[in-house]
């Protein structure tokens, strides 16, 4: 069942009912100011950090689930309603939400009044614009009052939702004209305030929540709206809000536009005040002046559209498959950009309070956006590396506002350091910027203790070498990529976190997955050294890679597949010897990606085992069979009910590793089968089952052991986005940037033919046509570059700002 449709021409998903199976959201913002908005105008906005600079308030796990946001109410002669359906939930004569790239539009008609609200954050400014267009589509004059409503968060979202003995006493506002200024804590320690304004004279306002709603009313029945008149209330403590009321009269077919703005301002310490206890509003008024008319807003919106079109124009595919086209051209790279901005911090499943930017997460996410924003990718790599510790280990997360390591969760996740090698080499392959390796970067953000980025990479590699277990395999630490496989935890206390509790100190629990990563990233590091002319270092790395490959094949393989790990007691995990959890997906993907077992048939057996035991209708499950009881020596993974999350759920992040592994073996049919099973646009018809947005990836889909098989959880902020983009563009379509140019090596289903790809690479545009006359999955028979046949399938970088036509004949 569908709840809308893709409008590919406008790069929008059009939702035709407010009653989606779950709130379907979008993201606003491209730089420092961001917002989350649902199809019924729920959500919130913040500056840089969703915990420390939350501008508007939002309550997670609410009843109804998505309750609170940027709301407007219409009070006319007949009744009152919300043109976004929520929160009043009065039936509308027409409803439509268009989630676009960096903006959303919600349109409604009721009682002959058409309302369209455009929500977006303009480039270059810390403000959220709401362009509200009101049109009388009836035959008689209409008189009504429009009320706005937002609830201010008292900045620190965690404190805001827990420390009421303080927060109920500190709320403070100012009102000047049509602008409401939120200045809680500004008199004391803050140099920032927010505001909510409209470019029109107002008939009234409210800044106190109880005055606006009434003591016993909810957002669906505000007392002020019901009576049709604002109270001009001034918040003092309790819960500050922003609400305007404007009386409007429209003749038939007459239209009126109102521009509402939520903004964030920082003042220099010496410029905080205009007068005693009166904030300096100069920057706010400059910002409001900038967007005070329709023309200025339309120009800003057009500029935003051009910005996104430029980003999405870096890789474009034209094929026979419209779902493939829309995922590769629009929604997957868009989601990758959102993960660049958010990592795992703020979605409808992550509150923005408990997690900052992930070390491993951000390194992996870079794979999906480096071709769009290479300059920002460079900055991100340096930010990540600056939090690394001198022994090569890493904080698991860092805060986006301070860019310092997150002490609350700490480190000890032993896969983290290796991901820095992958992101850095991916960046250099895309840009040719070897100079980044010479950048002096702090350890643990200490500017008095630095090393070059190359030295940081060496320490990442060395950290794994210095932390090997009895089989010569890497120690797992707190966990590896799977944060829920906690082999040193042994937790029996329900009140502690599996990831931060005291671990046993024995050095026996080993990860075959990290071992596969070590081989994969080690080959990347060796090639990097070779490009730098350091052949001796390259050979040393390759020698360690060879030793690890031997250890994996000797101690990390179990008849038909790669083991997952050895536990604290030295017993196998992911083995036929186990009653449950015999086979895990992660090492099958990464070990084959690293080339382990490709020449001796072990890789083929491993992927065949994945197909036989893990592959399902909705994707490949993480493990088989599911754990049916909690096992302290395994940790959180066995605490989930069978079929959910890491316990045999379809964890979409690791499915692309199997896709890529299948292309290593040349099996294009199987690679694309895995791709199409979890790509959201292919699942639009089962939206009632999947529940989440049909335009973006989810982290998890319930597996075959679950009560609700096929139901998705945790959309938007997931490494699934970057890895699926990596799998489809670089390994299935086969367009892979390299240090000196582009490798073209498609691995596709046999019936694919006549694929056109545009790839912008280092200032040049490559227009690539792939023809498959012999119906093969893999193999390039001939390549013509600008009409001239060349040997091999490696196209040197042109760097000439020109268009080059590449004809690829498979065979």
C-alpha positions as a printed Julia matrix, in Angstrom:
811×3 Matrix{Float64}:
   0.0     0.0     0.0
   1.29    3.45   -0.94
   0.7     6.71    0.93
   2.06    8.96   -1.79
   4.28    8.92   -4.85
   7.7     9.96   -6.15
   7.82   13.17   -8.17
  11.25   12.63   -9.72
  11.12   15.74  -11.9
  10.87   17.97   -8.82
  12.97   15.66   -6.63
  10.11   15.34   -4.15
   8.17   12.64   -2.38
   4.51   13.62   -2.32
   2.55   12.4     0.71
  -1.2    12.36    0.15
  -2.45   11.65    3.65
  -1.37   12.94    7.07
  -1.99    9.46    8.48
   1.25    7.77    7.4
   2.19    4.56    9.25
   4.85    6.52   11.17
   5.85   10.19   10.96
   7.64   10.63    7.62
  10.23   13.33    8.05
  12.63   15.55    6.17
  15.69   17.61    7.08
  16.17   21.34    6.68
  19.56   23.04    6.67
  22.94   22.63    4.99
  25.46   24.43    7.17
  25.16   25.3    10.88
  21.4    25.63   11.46
  19.21   22.54   11.06
  15.68   21.34   11.44
  13.72   18.1    11.43
  10.19   18.33   10.07
   7.52   15.67    9.72
   4.71   15.47    7.19
   2.44   17.1     9.77
   4.92   19.87   10.74
   6.32   18.13   13.81
   9.95   18.35   14.87
  12.39   21.03   15.95
  15.39   23.13   14.96
  18.83   23.74   16.47
  22.16   25.42   15.91
  25.05   22.97   15.27
  24.37   20.7    18.26
  20.94   19.2    18.92
  21.73   18.85   22.61
  23.55   22.03   23.53
  21.89   24.54   21.17
  18.31   23.3    20.8
  16.18   26.24   19.65
  12.68   24.74   19.75
  11.37   22.06   22.07
  10.29   18.55   21.09
   9.24   15.55   23.19
  10.23   12.11   21.99
   8.05    9.04   22.52
   5.07   11.33   23.01
   1.35   10.59   22.77
   0.5    11.05   19.96
   4.0    10.1    18.85
   4.68   13.23   16.79
   3.24   15.99   18.94
   4.9    19.4    18.95
   6.46   21.37   16.15
   5.93   24.48   14.03
   2.19   24.79   14.14
  -0.34   27.17   12.65
  -4.0    27.4    13.56
  -6.82   28.89   11.51
  -9.82   30.24   13.4
 -12.72   31.2    11.17
 -16.43   31.66   11.66
 -17.12   27.94   11.55
 -14.38   26.35   13.63
 -10.62   26.11   14.08
  -8.16   23.71   12.53
  -4.5    23.21   11.63
  -3.55   23.35    7.94
  -0.86   20.76    8.72
  -3.55   18.46   10.21
  -1.63   18.14   13.46
  -2.15   19.04   16.19
  -5.9    19.69   15.91
  -6.47   16.67   13.62
  -9.6    18.19   12.12
 -10.41   16.6     8.76
  -9.19   18.64    5.8
 -10.85   18.91    2.4
  -7.42   18.43    0.8
  -3.97   17.61    2.17
  -0.57   17.24    0.54
   2.98   17.24    1.88
   5.92   17.53   -0.5
   9.23   16.58    1.06
  11.9    17.99   -1.22
  15.66   18.31   -1.07
  16.27   20.61    1.89
  12.68   21.85    2.14
   9.12   20.73    2.75
   5.76   22.11    1.58
   2.47   21.32    3.27
  -0.71   22.3     1.47
  -4.27   22.09    2.72
  -7.77   23.26    1.83
 -10.6    23.64    4.31
 -13.67   25.84    4.31
 -12.63   27.37    0.96
  -9.27   28.5     2.33
  -6.16   27.13    0.65
  -3.03   27.22    2.82
   0.46   26.36    1.61
   3.43   26.49    3.96
   6.97   26.3     2.61
   9.6    25.4     5.22
  13.31   25.83    4.49
  16.6    27.11    5.92
  18.36   29.54    3.57
  22.05   29.23    2.78
  24.35   31.44    4.8
  21.98   32.28    7.65
  20.92   30.69   10.93
  17.21   30.94   10.37
  14.24   28.78    9.44
  11.79   30.41    7.01
   8.09   29.59    6.86
   6.4    31.12    3.84
   2.67   30.89    4.54
   0.43   31.5     1.52
  -3.29   31.95    2.17
  -5.79   31.95   -0.7
  -9.55   32.26   -0.76
 -10.71   29.61   -3.25
 -14.41   30.17   -2.5
 -17.01   32.58   -3.89
 -17.5    34.68   -0.76
 -15.26   36.93    1.32
 -13.39   35.15    4.09
 -12.42   36.55    7.47
 -10.28   34.51    9.81
  -7.4    34.7    12.28
  -4.15   32.79   11.85
  -2.21   31.85   14.99
   1.41   30.7    14.96
   2.97   28.49   17.63
   6.42   27.22   18.59
   7.73   26.19   21.99
  11.2    27.39   22.92
  13.69   24.9    24.29
  15.85   26.23   27.1
  18.98   25.48   25.03
  20.45   22.36   26.62
  17.9    19.77   25.58
  18.9    17.32   28.31
  18.65   19.94   31.05
  15.44   21.21   29.49
  13.74   17.83   29.92
  15.11   16.9    33.37
  16.02   19.87   35.56
  12.63   21.43   36.22
  13.57   22.85   39.62
  15.74   25.25   37.62
  14.13   25.55   34.21
  10.69   26.46   35.56
  12.27   29.61   37.01
  14.53   30.93   34.25
  12.43   31.34   31.09
  12.68   34.9    29.75
  11.47   36.74   26.65
  11.22   40.19   25.09
   8.68   41.33   22.51
   9.22   44.17   20.05
   6.68   44.74   17.32
   6.05   41.44   15.51
   9.14   39.71   16.94
   9.33   37.51   20.02
  12.84   37.15   21.44
  13.77   34.15   23.57
  16.58   35.15   25.97
  16.63   32.5    28.7
  20.06   32.42   30.39
  21.25   35.33   28.22
  21.72   37.63   31.26
  23.94   35.04   32.89
  26.31   32.88   30.84
  25.03   32.87   27.29
  25.81   35.18   24.38
  23.08   33.76   22.14
  19.34   34.17   21.82
  16.64   33.09   19.38
  13.6    34.8    17.95
  10.31   34.14   16.18
   8.96   36.85   13.91
   6.51   37.59   11.11
   6.77   40.27    8.41
   3.34   41.73    9.18
   1.73   43.79   11.95
   0.19   41.48   14.52
  -3.07   41.69   16.42
  -1.63   39.96   19.45
   0.94   37.55   20.79
   1.6    35.01   23.5
   4.88   33.94   25.06
   3.55   31.91   28.02
   2.42   28.37   27.24
  -0.23   28.11   29.93
  -1.75   31.41   28.83
  -1.9    30.22   25.21
  -3.18   26.68   25.82
  -5.03   27.0    29.08
  -3.87   25.07   32.11
  -5.65   21.84   31.17
  -5.63   21.96   27.38
  -3.39   20.25   24.87
  -1.95   21.5    21.6
  -5.09   20.26   19.86
  -7.36   22.7    21.74
  -5.57   25.95   22.6
  -7.81   28.2    24.65
  -6.48   31.26   22.84
  -7.4    29.88   19.41
 -10.82   28.77   20.56
 -11.68   32.25   21.79
  -9.98   33.81   18.73
  -7.82   36.34   20.57
  -4.25   36.4    21.93
  -3.51   37.31   25.56
  -0.29   39.33   25.01
   1.2    37.17   27.77
   4.81   37.64   28.86
   6.62   34.51   30.0
   8.45   34.65   33.3
   9.85   31.25   34.07
   7.68   28.21   33.35
   7.44   27.43   29.59
   8.19   30.22   27.09
   6.62   29.97   23.65
   6.22   32.1    20.55
   2.76   32.76   19.13
   1.44   35.53   16.89
  -2.15   36.24   15.85
  -3.05   38.04   12.63
  -6.56   38.83   11.43
  -6.94   38.33    7.69
  -9.68   39.22    5.23
  -9.59   37.8     1.67
 -11.9    38.44   -1.26
 -12.67   35.5    -3.59
  -9.49   34.35   -5.34
  -7.4    36.81   -3.3
  -4.07   35.61   -1.93
  -1.9    36.78    0.96
   1.6    35.73    1.98
   3.09   35.88    5.47
   6.75   35.14    6.17
   7.54   33.73    9.6
  11.16   33.39   10.71
  12.79   31.41   13.52
  16.34   32.65   14.02
  19.47   32.2    16.13
  21.87   35.03   16.99
  25.23   35.2    18.76
  26.6    38.51   20.06
  30.12   39.33   21.1
  30.39   39.53   24.88
  30.99   43.29   24.83
  27.99   43.81   22.52
  25.36   41.76   24.36
  23.18   44.61   25.58
  21.35   47.54   24.05
  20.27   48.83   27.46
  19.94   47.37   30.93
  18.41   43.91   30.54
  17.51   44.69   26.89
  19.31   42.47   24.42
  21.18   43.81   21.41
  18.87   42.93   18.53
  20.84   44.53   15.7
  21.83   41.24   14.01
  18.3    39.89   14.36
  16.78   42.89   12.64
  19.37   42.72    9.86
  18.41   39.1     9.3
  14.69   39.86    9.36
  15.15   42.71    6.91
  16.9    40.32    4.55
  13.86   38.02    4.31
  10.97   40.44    4.83
   9.34   40.07    1.41
   8.25   37.4    -1.07
  10.91   38.23   -3.64
  13.78   37.83   -1.16
  12.4    34.52    0.1
  11.87   33.2    -3.43
  15.44   34.16   -4.36
  16.8    32.4    -1.27
  14.71   29.32   -2.06
  15.96   29.3    -5.66
  19.54   29.62   -4.42
  18.99   26.64   -2.13
  17.61   24.62   -5.04
  20.62   25.46   -7.22
  22.93   24.43   -4.38
  21.31   21.01   -4.11
  21.1    20.5    -7.86
  24.83   21.15   -8.08
  25.53   18.57   -5.37
  23.27   15.93   -6.91
  24.66   16.54  -10.38
  28.01   14.92   -9.55
  26.74   11.4   -10.31
  23.68   10.77  -12.47
  22.51    7.46  -13.91
  19.94    6.82  -16.65
  18.8     3.22  -16.8
  15.71    1.14  -17.53
  14.92    1.06  -13.79
  13.22    4.19  -12.38
  13.75    3.01   -8.81
  17.47    2.68   -9.41
  17.57    6.12  -11.03
  15.74    7.91   -8.22
  17.79    6.23   -5.49
  21.18    6.93   -7.12
  20.34   10.39   -8.43
  18.23   11.86   -5.63
  17.43   10.15   -2.4
  20.53    8.13   -1.56
  23.04   11.0    -2.05
  20.62   13.33   -0.24
  20.5    10.96    2.72
  24.3    10.75    2.62
  24.47   14.53    2.96
  22.13   14.38    5.95
  24.43   11.86    7.62
  27.3    14.29    6.95
  25.4    16.95    8.89
  23.99   14.75   11.65
  26.08   11.58   11.94
  23.76    9.67   14.35
  22.73   12.58   16.54
  19.23   13.83   15.65
  16.43   11.91   13.97
  13.03   10.63   15.07
  14.89    7.69   16.66
  17.96    9.53   17.98
  17.07   12.39   20.33
  20.18   14.44   19.66
  20.96   14.27   23.38
  22.88   11.05   23.96
  25.12   10.84   20.91
  27.36   13.23   19.08
  29.31   12.58   15.89
  30.5     8.98   15.74
  34.19    8.3    15.02
  33.52    5.16   12.97
  30.19    6.54   11.75
  31.58    9.75   10.31
  34.5     7.98    8.64
  32.13    5.6     6.89
  29.58    8.3     6.05
  32.31   10.16    4.18
  32.19    7.48    1.46
  28.76    8.75    0.47
  29.41   12.5     0.37
  33.1    12.98   -0.51
  32.31   13.43   -4.22
  29.7    16.1    -3.42
  31.58   18.24   -0.91
  35.29   17.34   -1.0
  36.34   20.5     0.87
  34.02   19.71    3.77
  35.07   16.07    3.65
  38.65   17.25    4.15
  37.62   19.31    7.16
  35.65   16.39    8.58
  38.66   14.04    8.34
  40.82   16.53   10.22
  38.13   17.0    12.88
  37.84   13.24   13.38
  41.59   12.68   13.48
  42.0    15.44   16.07
  40.04   13.38   18.61
  42.26   10.31   18.14
  44.49    9.38   21.08
  48.25    9.1    20.78
  48.28    5.3    21.05
  46.04    5.16   17.96
  42.81    4.42   19.83
  39.84    6.76   19.59
  36.9     8.29   21.37
  33.81    6.58   20.05
  32.09    9.95   19.54
  32.77   13.68   19.59
  30.5    16.68   20.07
  29.77   18.76   16.94
  29.79   22.05   18.87
  33.14   21.62   20.65
  34.65   19.0    18.3
  36.11   17.3    21.36
  35.87   13.64   22.31
  32.76   12.51   24.18
  33.92   11.4    27.62
  30.49   10.03   28.54
  30.98    6.96   26.35
  34.78    7.05   26.01
  36.56    4.61   23.72
  37.69    1.01   23.56
  35.76    0.07   20.4
  38.67   -1.52   18.62
  37.48   -1.15   15.04
  37.27    2.66   15.31
  40.88    3.59   14.39
  40.99    1.58   11.14
  38.07    3.49    9.6
  40.24    6.63    9.47
  42.43    4.89    6.88
  39.4     4.15    4.7
  37.99    7.68    4.78
  41.36    9.33    4.13
  42.22    7.13    1.15
  38.71    7.6    -0.26
  39.16   11.36   -0.01
  42.57   11.35   -1.73
  41.29    9.09   -4.52
  38.44   11.52   -5.14
  40.51   14.71   -5.02
  44.18   13.83   -5.62
  44.95   15.93   -2.51
  47.97   14.15   -1.0
  48.86   17.32    0.91
  46.23   16.47    3.5
  48.63   13.82    4.79
  51.07   16.56    5.82
  48.53   18.41    7.98
  49.65   18.65   11.62
  46.76   17.42   13.74
  46.43   17.24   17.55
  46.05   14.04   19.51
  43.04   14.26   21.82
  42.48   17.88   20.68
  45.7    18.92   22.44
  47.41   21.5    20.22
  50.66   20.92   22.14
  50.79   17.3    21.03
  50.43   16.81   17.28
  51.33   14.53   14.41
  50.71   14.58   10.69
  47.6    12.91    9.35
  49.84   10.21    7.87
  51.23    9.57   11.34
  47.68    9.31   12.64
  46.97    6.65   10.01
  50.14    4.8    11.01
  48.98    4.84   14.63
  45.56    3.52   13.57
  47.21    0.58   11.85
  49.66    0.12   14.7
  46.91    0.12   17.32
  45.46   -3.07   15.83
  48.91   -4.67   15.6
  49.55   -3.83   19.24
  46.28   -5.39   20.35
  46.27   -8.95   19.03
  44.91  -11.99   20.84
  46.1   -15.58   21.19
  45.21  -16.51   17.59
  46.94  -13.47   16.15
  43.53  -11.89   15.52
  42.62   -8.37   16.71
  41.22   -7.97   20.21
  37.6    -6.82   20.1
  37.77   -4.39   23.08
  34.37   -3.11   24.19
  32.96   -4.1    20.81
  33.83   -3.89   17.14
  31.5    -2.53   14.45
  28.66   -4.35   16.2
  28.36   -2.34   19.4
  26.07   -5.04   20.78
  28.6    -7.89   20.66
  30.14   -7.25   24.08
  32.46  -10.15   24.73
  34.2    -8.6    27.75
  31.13   -7.11   29.39
  29.35   -9.88   31.37
  26.6    -7.5    32.46
  23.86   -8.69   34.81
  22.8    -5.24   35.97
  19.84   -3.87   33.97
  20.7    -0.33   35.05
  24.08   -0.15   33.31
  25.01    0.34   29.67
  26.58   -2.58   27.84
  28.92   -0.12   26.14
  30.18    1.82   29.18
  30.14   -0.61   32.09
  33.36   -2.06   33.52
  34.78   -4.72   31.25
  36.88   -7.73   32.12
  40.52   -7.1    31.3
  41.51  -10.46   29.85
  43.03  -10.21   26.36
  41.38  -13.21   24.75
  38.2   -12.0    23.01
  39.11  -11.55   19.33
  37.26  -10.24   16.28
  37.51  -11.89   12.88
  35.6    -8.9    11.51
  38.32   -6.45   12.59
  40.83   -8.86   11.11
  39.06   -8.61    7.74
  39.02   -4.81    8.12
  42.74   -4.86    8.9
  43.47   -6.7     5.66
  41.17   -4.43    3.63
  42.46   -1.17    5.15
  46.01   -2.51    5.26
  46.01   -2.96    1.49
  44.73    0.6     1.16
  47.51    1.91    3.43
  50.15   -0.08    1.54
  48.98    1.36   -1.78
  49.04    4.86   -0.26
  52.66    4.38    0.85
  53.51    3.15   -2.63
  52.01    6.3    -4.16
  54.1     8.35   -1.73
  57.26    6.53   -2.83
  57.64    4.71    0.51
  58.07    1.2    -0.88
  59.73   -0.12    2.28
  56.78    0.95    4.44
  54.4    -0.44    1.85
  56.09   -3.84    1.98
  56.07   -3.85    5.8
  52.35   -3.21    5.82
  51.73   -5.92    3.24
  53.76   -8.37    5.32
  51.44   -7.73    8.28
  48.45   -8.04    5.97
  49.75  -11.4     4.79
  50.21  -12.6     8.38
  46.66  -11.52    9.25
  45.26  -13.21    6.14
  46.99  -16.43    7.23
  45.56  -16.09   10.75
  42.06  -15.61    9.36
  42.26  -18.59    7.03
  43.8   -20.76    9.77
  41.8   -19.73   12.84
  38.96  -17.64   11.46
  37.31  -20.02    9.0
  34.79  -22.72    9.89
  34.32  -25.24    7.04
  31.91  -23.11    4.98
  32.16  -19.57    6.3
  34.29  -17.12    8.28
  33.96  -17.15   12.05
  32.69  -14.03   13.77
  34.93  -13.98   16.85
  36.47  -15.79   19.78
  34.86  -15.04   23.13
  36.44  -14.23   26.5
  36.99  -17.93   27.16
  38.56  -18.54   23.76
  35.51  -20.3    22.33
  34.29  -19.77   18.76
  31.4   -17.47   17.9
  29.75  -17.83   14.52
  30.65  -21.48   14.14
  28.87  -24.72   13.37
  29.88  -25.69   16.9
  27.4   -23.13   18.28
  23.74  -24.01   18.83
  22.66  -20.44   18.05
  24.52  -17.71   16.2
  26.28  -20.18   13.92
  26.75  -17.71   11.06
  27.24  -13.92   11.12
  27.05  -11.65    8.11
  29.81   -9.11    8.85
  32.99  -11.18    8.34
  31.57  -12.85    5.23
  31.27   -9.45    3.61
  34.46   -7.78    4.78
  36.76  -10.76    4.44
  35.68  -11.33    0.84
  35.89   -7.59    0.13
  39.48   -7.85    1.38
  40.13  -10.68   -1.09
  40.52  -13.36    1.57
  39.63  -16.83    0.27
  38.9   -15.62   -3.26
  41.62  -17.8    -4.82
  40.96  -20.97   -2.84
  37.16  -21.18   -2.88
  36.6   -20.17    0.75
  35.08  -16.85   -0.28
  32.64  -18.57   -2.64
  31.57  -21.0     0.09
  31.09  -18.13    2.53
  28.83  -16.14    0.2
  26.88  -19.24   -0.75
  26.33  -19.82    2.98
  25.02  -16.25    3.31
  22.58  -16.9     0.48
  21.5   -20.23    1.95
  21.15  -19.24    5.62
  20.84  -15.45    5.88
  19.09  -14.28    2.71
  15.36  -13.5     3.15
  12.58  -11.73    1.29
  13.53   -8.41    2.89
  17.32   -8.7     2.89
  20.04  -10.67    4.65
  19.71  -11.13    8.41
  22.7   -10.38   10.62
  23.01  -13.87   12.09
  21.5   -17.35   12.08
  19.97  -18.91   14.09
  18.7   -16.14   16.35
  19.58  -16.17   20.05
  16.59  -17.25   22.11
  17.98  -16.49   25.58
  20.28  -13.92   27.14
  23.91  -15.0    27.32
  26.16  -12.87   29.51
  29.33  -13.72   27.57
  27.79  -12.26   24.38
  26.23   -9.12   25.79
  23.56   -6.9    24.3
  23.15   -8.83   21.05
  21.43  -11.67   22.92
  19.21   -9.28   24.89
  17.02   -8.43   21.9
  14.01  -10.57   20.98
  14.74  -12.87   18.02
  14.51  -11.06   14.68
  15.05   -7.54   16.01
  18.09   -5.31   15.77
  21.39   -7.21   15.97
  19.73  -10.46   17.02
  18.93  -11.74   13.51
  17.34   -8.54   12.32
  18.13   -7.34    8.8
  20.75   -4.79    9.76
  20.86   -2.86    6.52
  24.28   -1.3     7.16
  26.08   -4.59    6.53
  24.05   -5.81    3.55
  26.13   -3.67    1.14
  29.27   -5.52    2.26
  27.69   -8.65    0.84
  26.74   -6.77   -2.34
  30.34   -5.62   -2.78
  31.66   -9.08   -1.93
  29.42  -10.57   -4.63
  30.91   -8.17   -7.2
  34.39   -9.31   -6.14
  33.29  -12.77   -7.27
  31.64  -11.34  -10.39
  28.07  -12.27   -9.44
  26.14   -9.22  -10.57
  22.73  -10.86  -10.37
  23.18  -11.71   -6.71
  24.73   -8.33   -5.87
  21.74   -6.48   -7.3
  19.29   -8.88   -5.64
  20.63   -7.85   -2.24
  20.59   -4.19   -3.3
  16.96   -4.15   -4.45
  15.71   -5.98   -1.36
  16.58   -3.14    1.02
  16.6    -0.03   -1.23
  13.54    1.9     0.02
  12.03    2.97   -3.31
  11.68   -0.7    -4.29
   9.64   -1.23   -1.12
   7.16    1.62   -1.59
   4.3    -0.8    -2.29
   4.63   -2.33    1.19
   4.75    0.96    3.09
   2.03   -0.22    5.46
   4.29   -3.12    6.48
   7.64   -1.29    6.39
   6.08    1.81    8.06
   9.02    4.17    7.55
   9.73    6.62    4.72
   9.87    4.97    1.28
  12.55    7.41    0.15
  15.36    6.78    2.67
  17.15    3.79    4.14
  16.43    2.43    7.58
  19.03    0.98    9.9
  17.05   -2.18   10.62
  14.27   -4.3     9.14
  12.72   -6.96   11.34
  13.95  -10.43   10.36
  12.13  -13.7     9.8
  12.14  -14.58   13.53
  10.37  -11.35   14.46
   6.69  -10.89   15.17
   6.57   -8.08   12.58
   8.87   -9.33    9.83
   9.59   -6.64    7.25
   8.92   -3.69    9.59
  11.68   -1.09    9.58
  13.15    0.99   12.4
  15.57    3.9    12.68
  15.46    5.72    9.37
  17.71    8.45    7.99
  20.78    8.42   10.24
  22.5     5.16    9.41
  25.71    4.02    7.74
  23.39    2.12    5.41
  23.13    5.25    3.27
  26.84    5.63    2.54
  27.57    1.93    2.11
  24.65    1.37   -0.27
  25.8     4.36   -2.3
  29.3     2.88   -2.3
  27.95   -0.52   -3.37
  25.72    0.65   -6.2
  27.91    3.4    -7.7
  31.42    1.98   -7.27
  30.92   -1.78   -7.36
  27.67   -2.63   -9.18
  27.72    0.25  -11.67
  31.47    0.05  -11.22
  32.65    3.67  -11.43
  35.53    3.79   -8.92
  37.75    6.84   -8.35
  41.42    6.03   -7.89
  44.6     7.97   -7.26
  45.32    8.71  -10.93
  41.9     8.4   -12.52
  38.75    6.28  -12.63
  38.44    2.51  -12.81
  35.38    1.36  -14.78
  34.4    -2.17  -13.8
  30.62   -2.83  -13.8
  29.19   -5.95  -12.19
  25.52   -6.0   -13.16
  22.63   -8.35  -13.9
  22.99  -10.01  -17.31
  19.93   -8.35  -18.81
  21.13   -4.81  -18.09
  22.17   -2.86  -21.16
  22.57    0.71  -22.34
  23.27    2.42  -19.01
  24.24    6.08  -19.15
  26.22    7.65  -16.32
  27.47   11.18  -15.78
  30.31   11.42  -13.25
  32.0    14.69  -12.33
  35.57   13.92  -11.25
  38.3    16.46  -10.53
  36.82   19.29  -12.61
  36.09   17.06  -15.64
  32.78   15.47  -16.6
  32.78   11.85  -17.72
  29.76   10.84  -19.82
  29.87    7.08  -19.66
  27.72    4.7   -21.69
  27.78    1.03  -20.72
  26.65   -1.49  -23.31
  26.26   -5.18  -22.6
  25.63   -6.92  -25.96
  26.75  -10.35  -24.77
  24.66  -10.31  -21.58
  27.49  -10.79  -19.09
  27.63   -9.83  -15.41
  31.22   -8.66  -15.35
  34.08   -7.96  -17.7
  35.05   -5.04  -19.92
  35.85   -6.01  -23.5
  36.56   -2.59  -24.95
  36.64    1.07  -23.9
  36.61    4.09  -26.18
  37.64    7.45  -24.75
  36.46   10.36  -26.87
  36.15    7.96  -29.79
  39.59    6.37  -29.41
  40.01    2.82  -28.16
  42.33    2.39  -25.22
  43.82   -0.59  -23.42
  42.42   -1.56  -20.07
  39.52   -0.1   -18.11
  41.42    2.59  -16.18
  40.7     6.14  -17.37
  43.34    8.69  -16.39
  42.17   11.9   -14.74
  41.87   14.79  -17.22
  41.59   17.76  -14.84
  40.67   19.97  -17.79
  37.14   21.22  -16.99
  35.92   19.5   -20.17
  33.37   16.82  -21.04
  34.75   13.42  -22.07
  32.7    10.61  -23.59
  33.52    7.09  -22.5
  31.98    4.1   -24.28
  32.22    0.83  -22.37
  31.54   -2.5   -24.11
  31.15   -5.38  -21.68
  32.05   -8.9   -22.67
